[in-house]
Each structure stands twice: as C-alpha cells, then as structure tokens.
Amino acid sequence: METALESFSRSIVDLNAGEIVAGHSASQTSLKQSEAAFFDPSLLALLYFPDDQKYAIYVPYFLPVGLPILLSIKSIINIIKNKEKTD
C-alpha cells in the first residue's frame, strides 16, 4: 500500500510539472500496487464471518419483511382450507 500511495503522489507531482510520461508511468505503478494489495490472499480470511455475526447483521433486515410474508401465507392457507370445507 505504501508503494501505491508513493507512486500516486509521484504521479500527481509529475503531472503538475508537465511530465506526462513519468506521471502516467507512476500512475500505472500505483494502480498495479493497489490491485496487488486489494487481492492479497492474507485479506481473504477477513471476508468470512462467524455465523452468529451473520445472524446479528441479517436478522434486523429480514425479520421485518419476513413476518408479514409468513402471516400472509398463513392467511392464504386458512382461506384455502375454509374454501375446501364449504365445497
């Protein structure tokens, strides 16, 4: 990351000085280094969370949506059962 930031700073200085080729080269180096840092295998483990943390994150989102859907399905089932009894 440090190399990417240094190359980025160098590209800005070079471009402001009118050195387009040097600035472009430094920006390419910055891009390559930042992509290498982003896809570093040691960061992959940070993408996986324990199940309890997943539930803590997703339950507040899906519970308010899920309950009305489940209650609607229950109502539909009751209507269908009552309709079958009357026929």
C-alpha positions in Angstrom: 0.0 0.0 0.0 2.8 2.4 0.8 4.3 1.9 -2.6 0.9 2.5 -4.3 0.5 5.8 -2.3 4.0 6.9 -3.0 3.5 6.2 -6.7 0.2 8.1 -6.7 1.8 11.1 -5.1 4.7 11.0 -7.5 2.2 10.8 -10.5 0.4 13.9 -9.2 3.7 15.8 -8.8 4.9 14.7 -12.3 1.6 15.6 -13.9 1.6 19.0 -12.3 5.1 19.6 -13.5 4.0 18.7 -17.1 5.9 15.4 -17.2 3.1 13.4 -18.7 5.0 10.2 -19.5 6.6 10.0 -16.0 3.2 10.8 -14.4 1.5 8.1 -16.4 4.2 5.5 -15.6 3.8 6.4 -11.8 0.0 6.1 -12.0 0.3 2.7 -13.7 2.6 1.6 -10.9 0.2 2.9 -8.3 -2.7 1.0 -9.9 -0.8 -2.3 -10.1 0.4 -2.0 -6.5 -3.1 -1.1 -5.2 -4.7 -4.0 -7.0 -2.0 -6.4 -5.6 -2.8 -5.1 -2.1 -6.5 -5.5 -2.7 -6.3 -9.1 -3.9 -3.7 -10.2 -1.3 -4.5 -13.7 -0.1 -4.0 -12.7 3.6 -7.0 -10.4 3.3 -9.3 -13.3 2.2 -9.8 -14.6 5.7 -11.3 -11.2 6.7 -14.2 -11.9 4.3 -15.6 -14.8 6.3 -17.5 -14.1 9.4 -18.8 -16.5 12.1 -22.4 -17.5 11.9 -23.5 -15.5 14.9 -22.2 -12.3 13.4 -24.1 -13.1 10.2 -27.4 -13.5 12.1 -26.7 -10.3 14.1 -26.4 -8.4 10.8 -29.1 -10.0 8.7 -32.0 -10.6 11.2 -32.8 -6.9 11.6 -33.1 -6.6 7.8 -35.1 -9.8 7.1 -37.3 -10.1 10.1 -39.5 -7.0 9.4 -40.0 -8.2 5.8 -40.3 -11.9 6.7 -43.0 -11.7 9.3 -45.7 -10.1 7.1 -44.9 -12.6 4.4 -45.3 -15.5 6.7 -48.6 -14.1 8.1 -49.9 -13.6 4.6 -49.0 -17.2 3.7 -50.8 -18.4 6.8 -53.9 -16.4 5.9 -53.9 -17.8 2.3 -53.7 -21.3 3.7 -56.6 -20.7 6.0 -58.7 -19.2 3.2 -57.9 -22.3 1.0 -58.9 -24.7 3.8 -62.1 -22.8 4.5 -63.0 -22.8 0.8 -62.4 -26.6 0.7 -64.7 -27.2 3.7 -67.5 -25.2 2.2 -67.4 -27.1 -1.2 
